[in-house]
Amino acid sequence: MADVHPEGTALFPIGARDKLALRLQNAVNGFVDGPREAVENADRILEEAIADLTHTLTERRNALRTTWQSHAAEVPPGEPGTPAATPETPPAGDTEQLRLALQDYRETAERLLRL
């Protein structure tokens, strides 16, 4: 299956995905000779895949959150020449950063929903 996302943006890194797929195929191929062992291997592979995906998504969320939260903290309220910001109307420079953050959140969530 071809990955439409560059290596750096994949929810599941291509190399790790390929290794797990190979291990799963080996488990399936070993079913005839050792059915219980094959199923136990498949269970471990799924457990690792879930853990890896969870770790990747947590890191992605933390990176997204840090980007927009740290940027918002850099813009002092009532800075001369800027209108006062309220929760509904952030400073003009901050709005663009928030728009980009929302775009990244949406893209990540949509990729997750396509799994």
KOLZALO-164771 format. One record per residue: residue number from 1; residue in three letters; x, y, z of N, C-alpha, C in turn. Coordinates in nm, 4 decimals. Last residue first. Layout:
residues N
  num  residuo       n_u       n_v       n_w      ca_u      ca_v      ca_w       c_u       c_v       c_w
  NUM      ALA         X         Y         Z         X         Y         Z         X         Y         Z
...
This chain:
residues 115
  num  residuo       n_u       n_v       n_w      ca_u      ca_v      ca_w       c_u       c_v       c_w
  115      LEU   -0.7846    0.5562    0.8941   -0.7146    0.4295    0.9222   -0.8093    0.3125    0.9124
  114      ARG   -0.9178    0.7928    0.8720   -0.9077    0.7108    0.7503   -0.8394    0.5770    0.7758
  113      LEU   -0.8861    0.9162    1.1138   -1.0179    0.8623    1.0831   -1.0183    0.7755    0.9574
  112      LEU   -0.6239    1.0065    1.0874   -0.6559    0.9054    1.1876   -0.7902    0.8384    1.1550
  111      ARG   -0.6595    1.2022    0.8934   -0.5750    1.0858    0.8627   -0.6035    0.9727    0.9604
  110      GLU   -0.8196    1.3793    1.0419   -0.8731    1.3158    0.9215   -0.7906    1.1935    0.8814
  109      ALA   -0.6386    1.4588    1.2428   -0.7610    1.3862    1.2787   -0.8200    1.3150    1.1573
  108      THR   -0.4456    1.5941    1.0845   -0.4086    1.4780    1.1661   -0.5310    1.3946    1.2012
  107      GLU   -0.6030    1.8007    0.9730   -0.5321    1.7054    0.8868   -0.4961    1.5783    0.9636
  106      ARG   -0.6865    1.9360    1.2058   -0.7844    1.8745    1.1147   -0.7185    1.7687    1.0282
  105      TYR   -0.4414    2.0254    1.3095   -0.5273    1.9368    1.3880   -0.6247    1.8620    1.2963
  104      ASP   -0.3589    2.1932    1.0977   -0.2794    2.0760    1.1339   -0.3607    1.9764    1.2160
  103      GLN   -0.5649    2.3854    1.1093   -0.5444    2.3096    0.9860   -0.4645    2.1824    1.0153
  102      LEU   -0.5139    2.4895    1.3618   -0.6403    2.4201    1.3364   -0.6306    2.3345    1.2109
  101      ALA   -0.2660    2.6099    1.3114   -0.2762    2.5018    1.4099   -0.4038    2.4213    1.3861
  100      LEU   -0.3394    2.8064    1.1278   -0.2472    2.7007    1.0864   -0.2530    2.5818    1.1819
   99      ARG   -0.5029    2.9599    1.2952   -0.5578    2.9012    1.1733   -0.4703    2.7858    1.1255
   98      LEU   -0.3176    3.0431    1.4874   -0.4276    2.9554    1.5282   -0.4921    2.8880    1.4072
   97      GLN   -0.1604    3.2087    1.3271   -0.0993    3.0929    1.3922   -0.2071    2.9922    1.4346
   96      GLU   -0.3535    3.4017    1.2627   -0.2927    3.3215    1.1571   -0.2289    3.1959    1.2158
   95      THR   -0.4055    3.5088    1.5162   -0.5125    3.4447    1.4410   -0.4555    3.3557    1.3309
   94      ASP   -0.1778    3.6419    1.5978   -0.2100    3.5144    1.6607   -0.3167    3.4390    1.5821
   93      GLY   -0.1857    3.8797    1.4645   -0.0791    3.7849    1.4327   -0.1079    3.6469    1.4870
   92      ALA   -0.4159    3.9956    1.5955   -0.4147    3.9660    1.4517   -0.3073    3.8650    1.4146
   91      PRO   -0.5157    3.8444    1.9088   -0.4402    3.9436    1.8320   -0.4258    3.8994    1.6866
   90      PRO   -0.8496    3.6946    1.9156   -0.7079    3.6974    1.9491   -0.6364    3.8064    1.8694
   89      THR   -1.1539    3.7144    2.0172   -1.0770    3.7835    1.9146   -0.9301    3.7921    1.9562
   88      GLU   -1.2468    3.5642    2.2314   -1.3135    3.5492    2.1025   -1.2334    3.6122    1.9882
   87      PRO   -1.0837    3.6442    2.4447   -1.0847    3.5030    2.4043   -1.1490    3.4809    2.2674
   86      THR   -0.9371    3.9484    2.3135   -1.0289    3.8801    2.4035   -1.0256    3.7332    2.3647
   85      ALA   -0.6946    4.2051    2.2907   -0.7420    4.0723    2.2542   -0.8379    4.0198    2.3602
   84      ALA   -0.6933    4.5359    2.1749   -0.6986    4.4468    2.2901   -0.7587    4.3139    2.2477
   83      PRO   -0.5001    4.5969    1.8775   -0.6241    4.6045    1.9548   -0.6204    4.5054    2.0706
   82      THR   -0.1741    4.7348    1.8810   -0.2614    4.6212    1.8530   -0.3878    4.6372    1.9347
   81      GLY   -0.0250    4.9486    1.9610   -0.0497    4.9334    1.8184   -0.1356    4.8136    1.7835
   80      PRO    0.1217    4.7944    2.2432    0.0930    4.9169    2.1665    0.0768    4.8878    2.0173
   79      GLU   -0.0531    4.5148    2.3711    0.0716    4.5653    2.3163    0.0405    4.6887    2.2323
   78      GLY   -0.2627    4.3862    2.5024   -0.2596    4.5323    2.5015   -0.1290    4.5894    2.4518
   77      PRO   -0.0772    4.1009    2.6023   -0.2062    4.1676    2.5846   -0.1887    4.3185    2.5888
   76      PRO    0.2015    3.9839    2.4104    0.1504    4.0442    2.5329    0.0178    4.1141    2.5089
   75      VAL    0.2587    3.6902    2.2676    0.1932    3.8157    2.2318    0.1359    3.8777    2.3579
   74      GLU    0.3491    3.4491    2.3687    0.4481    3.5475    2.3254    0.3868    3.6834    2.2944
   73      ALA    0.1344    3.2834    2.4126    0.1986    3.3409    2.5309    0.2989    3.4492    2.4933
   72      ALA    0.0816    3.1975    2.1555   -0.0154    3.2859    2.2207    0.0468    3.3530    2.3420
   71      HIS    0.2973    3.0252    2.1184    0.2867    3.1465    2.0375    0.1909    3.2462    2.1021
   70      SER    0.2399    2.8215    2.2934    0.3586    2.9025    2.3196    0.3541    3.0310    2.2390
   69      GLN    0.0061    2.7197    2.1741    0.0012    2.7742    2.3096    0.1223    2.8618    2.3386
   68      TRP    0.0855    2.6322    1.9197   -0.0116    2.7421    1.9309   -0.0181    2.7994    2.0709
   67      THR    0.2978    2.4444    1.9841    0.3104    2.5492    1.8828    0.2127    2.6634    1.9053
   66      THR    0.1957    2.2679    2.1730    0.3065    2.3559    2.2098    0.3181    2.4725    2.1126
   65      ARG    0.0038    2.1324    2.0175   -0.0377    2.2123    2.1321    0.0720    2.3126    2.1709
   64      LEU    0.1680    1.9975    1.8314    0.0668    2.0940    1.7878    0.0291    2.1880    1.9013
   63      ALA    0.3187    1.8350    2.0060    0.3861    1.9315    1.9188    0.2882    2.0386    1.8714
   62      ASN    0.1142    1.6813    2.1222    0.1970    1.7674    2.2067    0.2687    1.8739    2.1237
   61      ARG    0.0230    1.5452    1.8925   -0.0656    1.6368    1.9652    0.0143    1.7323    2.0526
   60      ARG    0.2527    1.3930    1.8323    0.1989    1.4892    1.7347    0.1100    1.5920    1.8041
   59      GLU    0.2747    1.2325    2.0620    0.3832    1.3253    2.0269    0.3327    1.4330    1.9304
   58      THR    0.0338    1.0912    2.0358    0.0573    1.1740    2.1540    0.1674    1.2756    2.1261
   57      LEU    0.0779    0.9530    1.7951   -0.0307    1.0510    1.8038   -0.0123    1.1434    1.9241
   56      THR    0.2955    0.7871    1.8708    0.3091    0.8829    1.7604    0.2030    0.9915    1.7681
   55      HIS    0.1754    0.6336    2.0765    0.2926    0.7176    2.1045    0.3087    0.8262    1.9968
   54      THR   -0.0243    0.5027    1.9306   -0.0601    0.5897    2.0433    0.0533    0.6860    2.0749
   53      LEU    0.1358    0.3540    1.7563    0.0441    0.4554    1.7034    0.0034    0.5538    1.8126
   52      ASP    0.2685    0.1852    1.9389    0.3439    0.2759    1.8516    0.2563    0.3890    1.7990
   51      ALA    0.0496    0.0477    2.0525    0.1381    0.1285    2.1374    0.2164    0.2301    2.0541
   50      ILE   -0.0510   -0.0829    1.8243   -0.1359    0.0110    1.8996   -0.0497    0.1039    1.9849
   49      ALA    0.1700   -0.2418    1.7589    0.1190   -0.1439    1.6628    0.0336   -0.0390    1.7330
   48      GLU    0.1903   -0.4061    1.9866    0.2985   -0.3133    1.9528    0.2507   -0.2038    1.8572
   47      GLU   -0.0544   -0.5474    1.9615   -0.0263   -0.4683    2.0820    0.0833   -0.3655    2.0546
   46      LEU   -0.0106   -0.6780    1.7182   -0.1179   -0.5784    1.7294   -0.0954   -0.4889    1.8507
   45      ILE    0.2012   -0.8452    1.8001    0.2204   -0.7481    1.6911    0.1141   -0.6391    1.6975
   44      ARG    0.0798   -1.0051    1.9932    0.1916   -0.9156    2.0307    0.2132   -0.8071    1.9251
   43      ASP   -0.1077   -1.1382    1.8293   -0.1528   -1.0575    1.9426   -0.0443   -0.9578    1.9840
   42      ALA    0.0621   -1.2776    1.6585   -0.0269   -1.1753    1.6026   -0.0780   -1.0826    1.7125
   41      ASN    0.1753   -1.4548    1.8454    0.2591   -1.3564    1.7758    0.1740   -1.2429    1.7189
   40      GLU   -0.0540   -1.6024    1.9116    0.0157   -1.5259    2.0160    0.1060   -1.4190    1.9543
   39      VAL   -0.1036   -1.7212    1.6625   -0.2018   -1.6280    1.7186   -0.1383   -1.5432    1.8289
   38      ALA    0.1278   -1.8788    1.6391    0.0954   -1.7798    1.5359   -0.0013   -1.6749    1.5909
   37      GLU    0.1048   -2.0470    1.8608    0.2181   -1.9542    1.8522    0.1901   -1.8435    1.7503
   36      ARG   -0.1240   -2.1931    1.7825   -0.1254   -2.1107    1.9041   -0.0134   -2.0062    1.8995
   35      PRO   -0.0345   -2.3208    1.5346   -0.1482   -2.2288    1.5399   -0.1475   -2.1366    1.6623
   34      GLY    0.2211   -2.4094    1.3787    0.2006   -2.3759    1.5200    0.0893   -2.2750    1.5362
   33      ASP    0.1999   -2.4804    1.1109    0.2962   -2.5514    1.1957    0.2755   -2.5254    1.3446
   32      VAL    0.0000   -2.3026    1.0230   -0.0148   -2.4470    1.0007    0.0762   -2.5259    1.0950
   31      PHE    0.1011   -2.0417    1.0852   -0.0183   -2.0965    1.1499   -0.0282   -2.2488    1.1383
   30      GLY    0.3042   -1.9082    0.9631    0.3396   -2.0118    1.0587    0.2207   -2.0796    1.1236
   29      ASN    0.1849   -1.7097    0.8125    0.2472   -1.8221    0.7409    0.2809   -1.9382    0.8357
   28      VAL    0.1140   -1.5361    1.0202    0.0089   -1.6012    0.9404    0.0657   -1.7248    0.8692
   27      ALA    0.3701   -1.4567    1.0997    0.2812   -1.5239    1.1951    0.1728   -1.6002    1.1202
   26      ASN    0.4590   -1.3315    0.8663    0.5301   -1.4494    0.9160    0.4441   -1.5280    1.0153
   25      GLN    0.2799   -1.1166    0.8610    0.2766   -1.2157    0.7528    0.3466   -1.3444    0.7948
   24      LEU    0.3713   -0.9820    1.0889    0.2348   -1.0360    1.0848    0.2222   -1.1425    0.9762
   23      ARG    0.6269   -0.9079    1.0051    0.6106   -0.9973    1.1207    0.4716   -1.0607    1.1217
   22      LEU    0.5538   -0.7365    0.7960    0.6322   -0.8559    0.7676    0.6194   -0.9568    0.8820
   21      ALA    0.4213   -0.5369    0.9405    0.3481   -0.6115    0.8371    0.4214   -0.7411    0.8033
   20      LEU    0.6309   -0.4371    1.0974    0.5172   -0.5033    1.1617    0.4379   -0.5864    1.0613
   19      LYS    0.7901   -0.3298    0.8910    0.8430   -0.4354    0.9785    0.7294   -0.5111    1.0473
   18      ASP    0.6198   -0.1329    0.7838    0.6638   -0.2440    0.7001    0.7174   -0.3603    0.7845
   17      ARG    0.5956    0.0408    1.0028    0.4762   -0.0251    0.9475    0.5157   -0.1478    0.8660
   16      ALA    0.8562    0.1301    1.0268    0.7960    0.0539    1.1363    0.6742   -0.0230    1.0870
   15      GLY    0.8809    0.2681    0.7795    0.9703    0.1582    0.8147    0.9122    0.0696    0.9234
   14      ILE    0.6738    0.4654    0.7978    0.6742    0.3645    0.6926    0.7617    0.2446    0.7298
   13      PRO    0.5063    0.5524    1.0998    0.6272    0.5589    1.0157    0.6363    0.4390    0.9209
   12      PHE    0.1929    0.6606    1.1021    0.2646    0.5383    1.1329    0.3878    0.5381    1.0433
   11      LEU    0.1285    0.9067    1.0134    0.0881    0.8717    1.1493    0.1598    0.7457    1.1947
   10      ALA    0.3692    1.0950    0.8343    0.2886    0.9741    0.8451    0.2519    0.9491    0.9907
    9      THR    0.5414    1.3032    0.8042    0.4052    1.3361    0.8458    0.3165    1.2142    0.8616
    8      GLY    0.7915    1.2098    0.7193    0.7836    1.2902    0.8406    0.6424    1.3197    0.8886
    7      GLU    0.7378    1.0768    0.4719    0.7802    1.0016    0.5908    0.7596    1.0807    0.7192
    6      PRO    0.4460    1.2223    0.3168    0.5901    1.2096    0.3324    0.6219    1.1395    0.4644
    5      HIS    0.1602    1.0275    0.2259    0.2191    1.1298    0.3101    0.3699    1.1110    0.3161
    4      VAL    0.0662    0.8143    0.0936    0.0538    0.9419    0.0242    0.1163    1.0550    0.1033
    3      ASP    0.2061    0.5049    0.0523    0.1783    0.6070    0.1531    0.1766    0.7415    0.0822
    2      ALA    0.0701    0.2117   -0.0940    0.1504    0.3321   -0.1043    0.1079    0.4334    0.0001
    1      MET    0.0845   -0.1189    0.0000    0.0000    0.0000    0.0000    0.0882    0.1240    0.0000
